[in-house]
């Protein structure tokens, strides 16, 4: 046990993250030692995970509890009173002036990607010395973000194999749900900054252990290989190499971005393997239930909604609640759309006699139709998402009598966030699985 504790402490050390960043060409342009007075920061500092206001009032924003720094429930401020990822005893870093006469170039980044809902402002300045690593790891971290999901899952369902796409989404929902819930149980903070440079702060208000990016980056490619093995004719070694590269890229990108420690990504990788080993044997049973059981849509909607409601009853707000709600909503919408396809006889699965199926040759016509389906379908999904967001947020505020004047504060309320995310992304999933494929049939693009 002592050896395990030493290894865990070693792998969680933020200096290891900072060393990896420096190795990959990230240079901090900050005066780490200078203090930040309240007058410099101003009165409108937005608090994040692990922070407490000076007067001790919570303000509804995320506070860190756990890791040996907390008392009973309700006393959930981090003992050092600083932001998530800021070392106790050191003030918030300020931007150092750039040296005069030196060209700033493309490599000086003043504002990391941030989440407008949290209102976080982290004016770190940093210089990127390696374009290759910067773009490579930016790609890696995007493999776990919404933009990737809204392109990749539709492409799989509309252009590759709907059978495989349905099961892939089922596994993705399970992996992400368990991972997000585990974060709010363990409640470990992000790597301390300094010494870590935060190249991304979009998810900075969430907890750190385990890395759900690493979980998704492990589960998605490995599930694809396991589901396609014996179903499609291709060298399985190529699939395993692709899965390994995909996983390694995503895991390393989270360390490069300064969002996770080495321990976080290792735990995420192993956690995803464990979840796959437990749940993948049951994915056929779940998919068949979604397709064939008469009351499957009612049960699916109720179950997914209950999971979102009862697993987020904490007294503090977290972006993970909204992310998990949209994951559950998307999974419910896809399952209901799959049920409708089965009832109406749309998108039938190939018969077992056809396996293993040869990979179709890539022609201009096939590629053109695939890109056209993806373009039309994604545009429709984005329009549906925008329209549902415009409708559900004001409606939820009106039903629960929540002031709509401050949209950010309203969206952080559980009564608004859960129905808005669940209904919006449930409709996106249903459109992805049923409405758009039906439109393709009418247009002759199926």
Protein Blocks (a to p, Z undefined) as FASTA:
>chain_A
ZZmmmmmmmmmpmklmmmmmmmnopacdbdfkbccdfklnopmbccdehiacfkopanlp
acdeeehiaccehiaccfklpaehiaehiacdddddddehiafbjmlcfbdcddfklopa
cfbdcddfblklmmmmmmmmmmmcfklmmmmmmmmmmmmommlmmmmmmmmmmmmmmmmm
mmmmnopacddddfbdcfbfklmmpcfbdcfklmmmmmmmmmmmmmmgokagcdfklmmm
mmmmmmmmmmmmmmmnopacfklmmmmmmmmmmmmmmmmmmmmmmmmmmmmmmklmmmmm
mmmmmmmmmmmmcfbdcfklmmmmmmmmmmmmmmmmmmmmmmnopaiacdfklpccdddd
ddfklmmmmmmmmmmmmmmmmmmmmmmmmmmmmmmmmmnopafklmmlmmmpmklmmmmm
mmmmmmmmmmmmmmmmmmmmmnopZZ
